[in-house]
Amino acid sequence: MSTVAKQTLSTERMISAPKSSATDGEVVWVPEKSIWTGMLTLIASALGPLTFSWDALALFVISTAITICAGHSVGMHRLLIHRSFHTSKAVEYILVYLGTLVGMAGPFGMIYAHDIRDWAQRQRDCHPLHAHRRSFLVDAWWQMHCAVKLQHPPTFVMEKAVSGDRFYQFLERTWMAQQLPWAVLFFAIGGWNWVVWGIAVRVSVSLTGHWLIGHFAHRRGHQGWSVKDVAVQGYNLPAYGLITFGEAFHGNHHAFPQSARLGLEDGQIDLGWTFIKALMALGLADEVKLPENTQARDGLQRVPEAGA
């Protein structure tokens, strides 16, 4: 096998060229991403304690649960990125819109960010940013304020059904501005308390929480499965499965990336999967992909329990 073949495997949307490399690149500051994240985190830190009220806290909890579970975990991740189940276009639009409200990126940006990291992690080695190999604070800065500029990146080819969709094009252009209608509504109902907790605190906590899970889920934790000859392994963080709606079972996701269910072991609570099952019960979701009806990932092997 040639060196190129070993180092530049292609994935579904990331097509490697002969010179493509997952290691050769530099970390660059991304002003738009950094200012957005920093501004909301500053507002939340400074004004959150001053505007606290129990109703504002309730708004934060409910809106975060809806946008992270139905939006990010189910809509963006399991549906738009992995197509782990099928639903009507109307339901898909609602779920992806809720995912956009999390405040990470628009639908195209989310697909690209996920797929370039996945492409890099599937190689034999990759850049430390994509592997979360730096210290806690350095990784925080890199992940939430920077990006890797690869010297020879793969070609990103998104399916035309998504790239040509006018609604998704609209969300991609306006993903930051999508917070504004909700800010106006929250102000009209609950004043500045609701604006701060329903927008700034919610988005900044969601962004920070997403980085934290990514940081630790690629470094250590429970591992039921491993994949041979890849740069990065995934690990499960059972203590955080509930509050992440199943996304903390990242080792399972590395093993079965197309699976609509992330909590595969006994006792692994996956509320994202519970939501999908509710959609199925209502006749709103079908063609569900699970480990038993999808192709096993190359190099996948079971990790025996300690003492087994």
Buried (B, 14 or more C-beta within 10 A) or exposed (E): EEEBEEBBBBBBBBBBEEEBBBBEBEBEEBEEBBEBBEEBBEBBEEBBEEBBEEEBBEBBEEBBBEBBBBBBBBBBBBBBBBBBBBBEEEBBBBBBBBBBBBBBBBBBBBBBBBBBBBBBBBBEBBBBBBBBBBEEEBBBBBBBBBBBEBEBBBEBEBEEEBBEBEEBBEBBEEBBEBBEEBBEEBBEEBEBBBBBBBBBBBBBBBBBBBBBBBBBBBBEBBBBBBBEEBBBBBBBBBEBBBBBBBBBBBBBBBBBBBBBBBBBEEEBBBBBBBBBBEBBEEEBBEEBBBBEEBEEBEEBEEBEEEEE
